[in-house]
Amino acid sequence: MTRQTRWLRRLVTMFALPLLLAPAGCMSFLNPVPTLPREQTACCATVPQCSRNHVYVFFVHGMDPLDCADLRGLRDYVQSLGFIKTYYGQLYHAGYFEKEIVRIHKEDPDARFALVGFSFGANTVRDICHAVEADDVHIDLLVYLGGNTLHNVPEDRPANASQIVNILATGCIWNGDTLDDAINLTYPDVYHFGSPTHVQTLTLLAEELTKVAWRVPVVEWKLPPVEEEAPRPRPLHDEPAAKAEEGEWDFLKPREVHKPAQSH
């Protein structure tokens, strides 16, 4: 074994071993969610919270066990906007997500759905969208983050998706494709794992989720009108006072005894 080979093995061990032993999600600090100016997310505050509570957002991660893309951070960001009905899972959660969407659709007639998938998770949310179509479920927002294996074909543009967002980055083996009837964005300044927490992604997601929330009907609660009784007329001075009705147990009340007048 040459000296160069030994040094190469040492470098691989130095960098690979901590990654193998590290807990899941420990690399999310590589792509933290930036803090946006308030005006860039102010649109969400215009929607009543009761409407945002009917928007269900499902996040599906790709083959990223260390969460280098920080998709969990993107989930937390969406929750901070008031969309608290969120689900976060991996590729193997697809079956559960399908059943959950169908259940919510039956129990909540005002439910609106958004699917967000990163990398191979983009393929998974596409499949989920197709699967729930048989139950007459409409997906309001379908977001592909780094869906580099998707193409501009009908299969990757589900008919039951109202709005599709297709976001690609640079530095990957596959370049992805531009989709018809979709919002297409390409980031030249970040690599594959940087697309979920990109500033444009955060801003666009806030705007599109706001549009979805406005589709939820707002119910105005009004108290029934209170009927005011007309004032009772004031009795005249010479009108005799009405005799109180005797009750069933009035015989137990003490009665005033009238003594006969004494004669002188």
C-alpha positions in Angstrom: 0.0 0.0 0.0 1.5 3.3 -1.0 1.7 6.4 1.1 -0.9 8.2 -1.0 -3.4 5.3 -0.7 -3.0 5.3 3.1 -3.6 9.0 3.3 -6.7 8.6 1.1 -8.1 5.9 3.3 -7.5 8.1 6.4 -9.3 11.1 4.8 -12.3 8.9 3.8 -12.4 7.5 7.4 -12.1 10.9 8.9 -15.1 12.4 7.0 -17.3 9.4 6.3 -17.3 7.7 9.8 -18.8 10.7 11.6 -21.6 10.8 9.0 -22.4 7.2 9.5 -22.5 7.4 13.2 -24.3 10.7 13.4 -28.0 10.9 14.1 -30.6 11.6 11.4 -31.0 15.2 10.6 -27.7 16.4 12.1 -26.5 18.0 8.8 -29.5 20.4 8.5 -27.2 23.3 9.6 -25.7 23.2 6.1 -28.8 24.8 4.6 -30.6 26.7 7.4 -33.8 28.6 6.8 -33.1 32.3 6.5 -35.2 34.9 8.3 -37.3 36.7 5.7 -38.4 40.4 6.1 -41.9 40.6 7.4 -43.3 42.1 4.3 -42.4 39.0 2.3 -44.6 36.8 4.4 -47.2 39.4 5.3 -49.7 37.9 2.8 -50.3 34.9 5.1 -51.5 37.2 7.9 -54.3 38.5 5.7 -56.0 35.1 5.7 -58.0 34.2 8.8 -56.5 31.5 11.0 -59.6 29.4 10.7 -59.0 29.2 6.9 -55.3 28.3 7.3 -56.4 25.5 9.7 -58.1 23.8 6.8 -54.9 23.6 4.7 -53.0 20.3 5.1 -49.4 20.3 3.9 -47.5 17.0 3.4 -43.7 17.0 3.1 -41.9 14.0 1.7 -38.1 13.8 1.9 -35.8 12.1 -0.6 -32.7 10.0 -0.1 -31.2 12.4 2.5 -31.0 10.6 5.9 -28.9 13.4 7.4 -31.3 16.1 6.2 -28.7 18.1 4.4 -31.5 19.9 2.6 -33.1 20.9 5.9 -36.6 19.9 4.7 -37.6 19.7 8.4 -36.6 23.3 8.7 -38.9 24.1 5.7 -41.7 22.3 7.5 -41.1 24.5 10.6 -41.1 27.6 8.5 -44.5 26.7 7.0 -45.9 26.2 10.5 -44.6 29.6 11.6 -46.8 31.1 8.9 -49.9 29.7 10.6 -50.3 26.5 8.5 -50.1 24.2 11.5 -51.7 21.1 9.8 -48.4 19.7 8.5 -47.1 16.2 7.9 -43.4 15.3 7.5 -42.2 11.9 6.3 -39.8 9.8 4.2 -40.3 7.8 1.0 -41.8 4.9 2.9 -44.6 7.1 4.3 -46.3 7.4 0.9 -49.0 4.7 1.7 -49.8 6.3 5.0 -50.1 9.8 3.5 -52.4 8.5 0.8 -54.8 7.0 3.4 -54.6 10.1 5.6 -55.4 12.5 2.7 -58.5 10.4 1.7 -59.6 10.3 5.4 -59.3 14.1 5.8 -61.1 14.6 2.5 -64.1 12.7 3.8 -64.1 14.2 7.3 -63.3 17.8 6.4 -65.3 19.1 3.4 -63.3 22.4 3.5 -59.9 20.7 3.4 -57.3 21.9 1.0 -54.1 19.9 0.2 -50.5 20.8 -0.6 -47.8 18.2 -1.4 -44.1 19.1 -1.2 -41.4 16.7 -2.2 -37.7 17.0 -2.4 -35.4 15.0 -4.8 -36.9 11.5 -5.1 -39.6 12.8 -2.7 -40.9 14.8 -5.7 -41.6 11.5 -7.5 -43.4 10.3 -4.4 -45.7 13.3 -4.1 -46.5 12.9 -7.8 -47.5 9.3 -7.2 -49.6 10.3 -4.1 -51.4 12.9 -6.2 -52.2 10.2 -8.8 -53.3 7.7 -6.2 -55.9 9.9 -4.4 -57.5 11.0 -7.7 -59.5 7.7 -7.6 -61.2 9.1 -4.4 -62.0 12.4 -6.1 -59.4 14.3 -4.1 -58.1 17.5 -5.6 -54.6 18.7 -4.8 -54.4 22.5 -4.7 -50.6 22.8 -4.7 -48.0 20.3 -5.9 -44.4 21.4 -5.3 -41.4 19.6 -6.8 -38.1 20.6 -5.1 -35.1 19.2 -7.1 -37.2 16.8 -9.1 -34.4 16.1 -11.5 -35.8 12.9 -12.8 -39.2 14.4 -13.8 -40.0 15.2 -17.4 -42.5 17.3 -19.3 -45.0 14.4 -19.7 -48.6 14.0 -18.6 -47.5 11.5 -15.9 -45.5 14.2 -14.1 -48.3 16.8 -14.5 -51.2 15.2 -12.6 -54.6 16.3 -13.9 -56.0 16.7 -10.3 -53.3 19.2 -9.3 -54.5 22.8 -9.5 -51.0 24.4 -9.4 -47.6 22.8 -9.9 -44.4 24.4 -8.8 -41.2 23.0 -10.3 -37.9 24.2 -8.7 -34.5 23.0 -9.8 -31.0 23.8 -8.8 -27.6 23.1 -10.3 -24.8 20.6 -9.7 -26.7 17.3 -10.2 -26.3 14.5 -12.7 -29.8 14.9 -14.1 -30.8 18.4 -15.1 -34.6 18.0 -14.8 -37.1 19.5 -17.2 -39.4 22.5 -17.6 -43.0 21.6 -17.2 -45.9 23.0 -19.1 -48.6 24.9 -17.1 -46.4 25.1 -14.1 -44.3 27.7 -12.2 -40.7 26.8 -13.2 -37.7 28.2 -11.3 -34.1 27.4 -11.6 -31.5 28.5 -9.1 -28.0 28.9 -10.5 -26.6 30.0 -7.1 -27.2 26.9 -5.1 -26.7 23.1 -5.5 -29.3 20.4 -5.3 -29.6 20.4 -1.5 -30.0 24.1 -1.3 -33.3 24.4 -3.2 -35.7 23.8 -0.3 -34.5 26.7 1.9 -33.7 29.1 -0.9 -35.2 32.6 -0.3 -37.3 32.3 -3.5 -38.7 29.0 -2.4 -39.7 30.4 1.0 -41.3 33.5 -0.6 -43.1 31.5 -3.3 -44.4 28.9 -0.8 -45.9 31.6 1.4 -47.6 33.2 -1.6 -49.0 30.0 -3.0 -50.2 28.7 0.4 -52.0 32.0 0.9 -53.8 31.5 -2.3 -54.8 28.0 -1.3 -56.1 29.2 2.1 -58.3 31.9 0.5 -60.2 29.1 -1.2 -61.5 28.0 2.2 -64.9 29.5 2.8 -65.0 31.9 5.8 -68.0 31.4 8.1 -69.1 34.5 9.9 -70.7 33.8 13.2 -73.5 36.1 14.2 -75.5 36.1 17.4 -79.3 36.0 17.0 -81.0 39.3 17.5 -82.3 40.0 21.0 -86.0 40.9 21.1 -86.5 43.8 23.4 -89.7 43.8 25.5 -91.8 46.8 25.3 -91.9 48.8 28.5 -94.9 48.0 30.7 -97.2 51.1 31.3 -96.9 52.7 34.7 -100.1 52.1 36.8 -102.2 55.0 37.7 -102.3 56.2 41.3 -106.0 55.5 41.8 -105.8 52.0 40.2 -106.2 49.4 42.9 -103.2 47.1 43.3 -103.7 43.7 41.8 -104.3 41.0 44.3 -101.5 38.5 44.3 -102.5 35.0 43.3 -102.5 32.6 46.2 -100.2 29.7 45.9 -100.7 26.1 46.8 -98.7 26.4 50.1 -99.8 29.9 51.1 -102.0 28.5 53.9 -98.7 27.9 55.8 -97.9 31.6 55.8 -98.7 33.6 58.9 -101.8 35.7 58.5 -102.7 39.0 60.2 -105.4 38.6 62.9 -107.9 41.5 63.0 -109.1 42.1 66.6 -112.7 43.3 67.0 -113.1 46.9 68.0 -113.9 47.4 71.7 -117.0 49.3 72.7 -116.9 52.0 75.3 
